[in-house]
Amino acid sequence: MEIGYVSSSAQDLASSSYSSPSSSSLPAGLASMPTRAVKIIPLQHPETTSFAGDSSVWSNALFSGWVSKIKRMTAVEWIDLFLPCCRWIRTYKWREYLQLDLMAGITVGVMLVPQAMSYAKLAGLQPIYGLYSGFVPIFVYAIFGSSRQLAIGPVALVSLLVSNVLGEIVDSSDELYTELAILLALMVGILECMMGLLRLGWLIRFISHSVISGFTTASAIVIALSQVKYFLGYDVVRSSKIVPLIKSIISGIDKFSWPPFVMGSVILVIIQVMKHLGKSRKCLRFLRAAGPLTAVVLGTTFVKIFHPSSITLVGEIPEGLPKFSIPKGFQYAKSLISTALLITGVAILESVGIAKALAAKNGYELDSNQELFGLGVANIFGSFFSAYPTTGSFSRSAVNHESGAKTGLSGIVSGLIMGCALLFLTPLFEYIPQCALAAIVISAVISLVDYEEAIFLWRVNKKDLLLWTITATTTLFLGIEIGVLVGVGVSLAFVIHESANPHIAILGRLPGTTVYRNIKQYPEAYTYYGIVIVRIDAPIYFANISYIKDRLREYEIAVDKSFRRGPEVERIYFVILEMAPVTYIDSSAVQALKDLYQEYKSREIQIAISNPNREVLLTLSKAGVVELIGKEWYFVRVHDAVQVCLQHVESLNETSKTSNPLPGDRPSFLQRLLKHGEESSSSSSDLESGNNVRSGSKNIDPSLEPLLPRKS
């Protein structure tokens, strides 16, 4: 379909000069300027018969694509797929990388030893299980993990989750408690492997950064309060809620002991000062990693010299490497499923996000699903060597990156440091004060209190601030598990609300162009009498079609008439739907579109559709909507649709002026459209210019209109 219209709006704008749009006559030099025909680009309609088996063809093409990809894979690519470590081993630059990896590995290993014991105590386990968790999983991840800088091992948040859940099942002094923690590592590893193999890493996209920030902030506060008991010298109730913790702290204040409080506070200040110096000065960055080790050395030295009776110590730690054993307590697996899912989610949030950021900084690609698989294998193997759930650590990964780690060899070095500690240093760990380990935990979680994010959200997006506040508040007062569920639920509710209430814009034409933009964003854009141009900025489906129909009815009535141009008519005759942003339309939306067409037809309004993509147009064709509306009302550009509609509006305007028949004899809107379609119009140059047209009047050539109005 190719329709020619005479128009002067397509003249070369570069040769134009500006004249007021309100001028009633053309400049003398342009009065005789010749006009040229503007062609409407024909829209290509797909043949529905040739695509009858479109879905099966698509699935077959997808399957054949996978098969061909697998066939093209070489032996090296297969090895890289299952053993990502081969990628950096094959390209390892010994002279450049070895020294950096050794230094980074030693730094992180020194940091990991005291942290692992601290996090094990937070999880309600003996410190030795923290050392076990920082040993075998590191080596396994170095082989199967795809990140070259991620430092895995025990982390504070996962340790708190383990403590909260297992504490409700059995007492931490019971042997079953340890068995269930190890079983939890196996379950988490299996879930991570399944998600990686099924390529479900995309699910994490539905959890917004505001939820993550609010959750970690509240969790950090709970973790810090749970460690205060080692500073105060008396027991505090174990809970993931802030109210019971504060009540317990206040109720036992009469048992307060000064020595552990002073020692813990001094050690905490030392760690924080060293961390600050390490961050602010490059020459002192080794101090950041040395903080936890300094805390342990200072605390142990003080105890060995003064032997204070009021300071509790770690106690005896078994010597030697962990032995192979099968996890036990499978009868409790059902009650641990929800916790395993929660820990898996936290692991994805914490590890994959960090790993992707570090990969981008170091210039290599990272597959989220492969990363999940590597973490899962590390947890599965770790569970056979008495490890509880592990994941990537933010603080240790940052130190690893800052220390210059280039490959997974740095992780192997950290694992060797941990192995040496297990073989030779455990007798010394017996004299580490509990308050020193608590200071290490509190120092680590202080950086997780993300108050800066709340300030940023206050300035940028109040809705995200509300999400942050809801997540943080529910986590603090209702517990970590409920906090996560509420945060994710509210986040999904926001996604659903945005999807069900999409952005819809009324478009207007920018002066001097054939470009149509949102009239709210571009106030200088003008619309036309009798025509509403609507752009739907979302897929159309069952959840949002009612909202879209309601907005269309509103726009039909409540459109600002102060910036309208063209032939003056009293009401809307055409609704142009700009469907370029519509990527998908379902059967419910198709049926609603049919109903809308019938509704418009009863009010003598014609729908025109602009620029639908192939899939949307094919769906409309199969449903018979194209034939229902008419192929002549489908256009490639909004401007094409406007030209056609303007001609019809002008015809209707002239008809109403020249004749005033009786109501019973008045032709219907569609009859007038058909009649006008058989006639040739010679006045579209004035119509397209976007000025109010009167019979016999002269108007400004639209080629003289600038893109934006000039200031006088």
KAGIZI-V776267 format. One record per backbone hydrogen bond with DSSP energy under -0.5 kcal/mol. NH is the residue of the N-H (numbers start at 1). CO is the residue of the C=O. E is the energy in kcal/mol with one decimal. If there is no record, write none. Layout:
nh: (NH;NH)
co: (CO;CO)
e: (E;E)
This chain:
nh: (5;7;11;15;16;23;30;31;31;33;36;38;39;40;41;45;46;48;51;51;52;54;57;58;59;60;61;62;63;64;65;66;67;68;69;70;71;72;73;73;78;79;80;81;82;83;85;86;87;88;89;90;91;92;94;97;98;98;101;102;103;104;105;106;107;108;109;110;111;112;113;114;115;116;117;118;119;120;121;122;123;124;125;129;130;130;131;132;133;134;135;136;138;139;140;141;142;143;143;144;145;152;153;159;160;161;162;163;164;165;166;167;168;168;169;169;170;174;177;178;179;180;181;182;183;184;185;186;187;188;189;190;191;192;193;194;195;196;197;198;199;200;203;204;205;206;207;208;212;213;214;215;216;217;218;219;220;221;222;223;224;225;226;227;227;228;230;231;231;232;233;234;239;242;245;246;247;248;249;250;251;252;253;255;256;257;261;262;263;264;265;266;267;268;269;270;271;272;273;274;275;276;277;278;279;280;281;284;285;287;288;289;290;291;293;294;295;296;297;298;299;300;301;302;303;304;305;306;307;311;312;314;315;320;325;332;333;336;336;337;337;340;341;342;343;344;345;346;347;348;349;350;351;352;352;353;353;354;355;356;357;358;359;360;361;362;363;363;364;368;371;372;373;374;375;376;377;378;379;380;381;382;383;384;384;385;386;387;389;391;393;397;398;399;400;401;402;403;404;405;410;412;413;414;415;416;417;418;419;420;421;422;423;424;425;425;426;428;429;430;430;431;432;434;436;437;438;439;440;441;442;443;444;445;446;447;448;449;449;450;451;454;455;456;457;458;459;460;461;465;466;467;468;469;470;471;472;473;474;475;476;477;478;479;483;484;485;486;487;488;489;490;491;492;493;494;495;496;497;498;499;500;501;505;507;507;508;509;510;513;517;519;522;525;526;527;529;531;532;534;534;535;536;537;537;538;540;541;544;545;548;549;550;551;552;553;554;555;556;557;557;558;559;564;565;569;573;574;575;576;577;577;578;578;579;579;582;583;586;590;591;592;593;594;595;596;597;598;599;600;601;602;603;603;604;605;606;608;609;610;611;613;613;617;618;619;620;621;622;623;624;625;626;628;629;630;633;634;635;636;641;642;643;644;645;646;647;648;649;650;651;652;653;654;655;656;657;658;659;665;666;666;672;673;674;675;676;677;678;678;679;686;687;688;689;690;691;697;698;700;704;705)
co: (38;36;8;12;13;20;27;27;28;30;7;5;37;3;39;43;44;46;47;48;49;51;53;54;55;56;57;58;59;60;61;62;63;64;65;66;67;68;69;70;74;75;76;77;78;79;143;83;84;84;85;86;87;89;92;93;93;94;97;98;99;100;101;102;103;104;105;106;107;108;109;110;111;112;113;114;115;116;117;118;119;121;120;126;126;127;127;128;129;130;132;132;135;135;136;137;138;139;140;140;141;150;391;155;156;157;158;159;160;161;162;163;164;165;165;166;166;171;174;174;175;176;177;178;179;180;181;182;183;184;185;186;187;188;189;190;191;192;193;194;196;195;200;201;202;203;204;206;208;209;210;211;212;213;214;215;216;217;218;219;220;221;222;223;224;225;227;227;228;228;229;229;237;476;241;242;243;244;245;246;247;248;250;252;253;232;257;258;259;260;261;262;263;264;265;266;267;268;269;270;271;272;273;274;275;276;277;281;282;284;285;285;286;287;289;290;291;292;293;294;295;296;297;298;299;300;301;302;303;308;310;432;430;422;384;329;330;332;333;333;334;336;337;338;339;340;341;342;343;344;345;346;347;347;348;348;349;350;351;352;353;354;355;356;357;358;359;360;359;366;367;368;369;370;371;372;373;374;375;376;377;378;379;380;381;382;383;382;181;153;151;393;394;395;396;397;398;399;401;400;407;408;409;410;411;412;413;414;415;416;417;418;419;420;420;421;421;425;425;426;427;428;429;312;433;433;434;435;436;437;438;439;440;441;442;443;445;445;446;448;449;450;451;452;453;454;455;456;457;461;462;463;464;465;466;467;468;469;470;471;472;473;474;475;479;480;481;482;483;484;485;486;487;488;489;490;491;492;493;494;495;496;497;535;505;533;517;526;515;510;508;506;518;522;509;563;565;528;574;532;576;505;578;503;535;536;584;539;541;541;544;545;546;547;548;549;550;551;552;553;554;554;557;561;527;567;530;530;606;532;575;608;534;576;577;610;579;581;540;586;587;588;589;590;591;592;593;594;595;596;597;598;599;600;601;600;573;575;633;577;635;579;582;613;614;615;616;617;618;619;621;620;620;624;625;626;630;631;609;41;637;638;639;640;641;642;643;644;645;646;647;648;649;650;651;652;653;654;655;662;662;663;668;669;670;671;672;673;674;675;676;683;683;684;685;687;686;694;24;23;701;702)
e: (-1.4;-2.0;-1.1;-0.8;-1.8;-1.9;-1.3;-0.9;-0.6;-1.4;-1.3;-3.4;-0.6;-1.6;-0.6;-0.6;-0.5;-0.6;-0.5;-0.7;-1.2;-1.8;-2.7;-2.6;-2.5;-2.6;-2.5;-2.5;-2.7;-2.9;-2.0;-2.1;-2.5;-2.7;-2.1;-2.6;-2.5;-1.8;-0.9;-0.6;-2.0;-2.1;-2.5;-1.8;-1.7;-2.8;-1.6;-2.2;-1.6;-0.6;-2.1;-2.1;-0.8;-1.0;-0.8;-3.3;-0.5;-1.5;-2.9;-2.5;-2.3;-2.5;-2.6;-2.4;-2.3;-2.6;-2.4;-2.5;-1.6;-2.4;-1.8;-0.7;-1.3;-3.3;-1.5;-2.1;-2.8;-1.8;-1.8;-1.8;-1.9;-1.2;-2.9;-1.8;-0.6;-0.9;-1.5;-2.3;-1.9;-1.0;-1.6;-0.9;-0.5;-1.1;-2.0;-2.6;-2.0;-0.9;-0.7;-2.5;-3.3;-0.7;-1.8;-1.9;-2.3;-2.0;-2.4;-2.2;-2.6;-2.1;-2.3;-1.8;-0.6;-0.9;-0.6;-0.9;-2.6;-1.7;-0.8;-0.8;-1.7;-2.6;-1.7;-2.0;-2.4;-2.3;-1.3;-1.5;-2.3;-2.6;-2.3;-2.2;-2.3;-2.5;-2.3;-2.5;-2.4;-2.2;-2.8;-2.5;-0.8;-2.9;-1.8;-1.3;-1.9;-1.5;-1.6;-0.7;-1.7;-2.8;-2.6;-2.5;-2.6;-2.2;-2.1;-2.5;-2.3;-1.6;-2.1;-2.8;-2.4;-2.2;-2.1;-1.0;-0.7;-0.9;-1.2;-0.5;-1.2;-2.4;-1.9;-0.7;-0.7;-3.3;-1.2;-2.4;-2.6;-2.3;-2.3;-2.4;-2.7;-1.4;-1.4;-2.1;-1.5;-2.3;-0.9;-2.7;-2.6;-2.8;-2.3;-2.5;-2.5;-2.4;-2.4;-2.3;-2.5;-2.4;-2.5;-2.5;-2.5;-2.5;-2.6;-2.4;-1.8;-2.5;-2.0;-1.1;-1.5;-2.1;-1.0;-0.7;-1.5;-0.9;-0.5;-2.6;-2.2;-2.0;-2.6;-2.9;-2.4;-2.7;-2.5;-2.4;-2.0;-2.6;-1.8;-2.7;-2.1;-0.6;-0.6;-2.0;-1.8;-2.6;-2.4;-2.0;-1.6;-0.8;-0.9;-0.6;-0.9;-2.7;-2.4;-2.1;-3.0;-2.3;-2.4;-2.5;-2.7;-2.3;-2.5;-3.0;-2.9;-0.7;-1.0;-0.9;-0.6;-1.2;-3.2;-2.5;-1.9;-2.6;-2.3;-2.3;-1.8;-1.6;-0.6;-0.7;-2.1;-0.6;-2.2;-2.2;-2.0;-2.2;-2.3;-2.5;-2.5;-2.0;-2.1;-2.4;-2.6;-2.1;-2.0;-0.8;-0.8;-1.7;-0.9;-2.0;-0.5;-2.2;-2.9;-1.8;-2.2;-2.2;-2.6;-2.5;-2.7;-1.9;-1.5;-2.1;-1.4;-1.6;-2.2;-2.0;-2.3;-2.0;-2.1;-2.2;-2.3;-2.4;-2.1;-2.2;-1.9;-2.7;-0.6;-1.5;-0.8;-1.2;-1.2;-0.6;-0.6;-1.5;-1.6;-2.7;-0.6;-1.4;-2.3;-2.0;-1.6;-1.9;-2.7;-2.4;-1.8;-2.1;-1.5;-0.6;-1.2;-0.5;-1.4;-1.3;-1.4;-1.0;-1.9;-2.3;-2.7;-2.0;-1.4;-2.1;-1.8;-1.6;-2.2;-1.8;-2.5;-2.7;-2.7;-2.2;-2.5;-2.7;-2.4;-2.0;-2.1;-2.5;-2.4;-0.8;-2.3;-2.5;-2.1;-3.0;-2.5;-2.8;-2.7;-3.0;-2.3;-2.6;-2.2;-2.3;-2.0;-2.8;-2.6;-2.6;-2.2;-2.8;-1.3;-2.3;-0.5;-2.8;-2.8;-3.0;-2.7;-1.8;-2.6;-2.4;-2.4;-1.9;-2.0;-1.3;-2.5;-1.6;-2.1;-0.6;-3.2;-3.0;-1.5;-2.3;-0.6;-0.8;-2.6;-0.6;-1.4;-1.4;-2.3;-2.5;-2.2;-2.2;-2.3;-2.0;-1.8;-2.8;-1.6;-0.7;-1.2;-3.5;-1.2;-1.1;-2.0;-0.5;-2.4;-2.2;-2.3;-3.1;-0.6;-3.2;-3.4;-0.7;-0.8;-2.7;-0.9;-0.9;-1.5;-2.1;-2.4;-2.2;-2.3;-2.0;-2.3;-2.5;-2.2;-2.3;-2.4;-2.7;-2.7;-2.0;-0.7;-0.8;-1.5;-2.4;-2.8;-2.5;-2.7;-3.0;-3.7;-0.5;-0.5;-2.8;-2.5;-2.1;-2.4;-2.2;-2.5;-1.9;-1.1;-2.2;-1.0;-1.7;-2.7;-2.8;-2.0;-1.5;-2.8;-0.7;-1.5;-2.6;-2.4;-2.0;-2.5;-2.9;-1.8;-1.7;-2.6;-2.7;-2.2;-2.5;-2.4;-2.7;-2.4;-2.1;-1.2;-2.4;-1.8;-1.1;-1.0;-0.6;-2.2;-2.0;-2.4;-2.5;-2.5;-2.1;-0.9;-0.7;-1.1;-0.9;-1.5;-2.8;-0.7;-1.5;-0.7;-1.8;-0.7;-0.5;-2.1;-1.7)
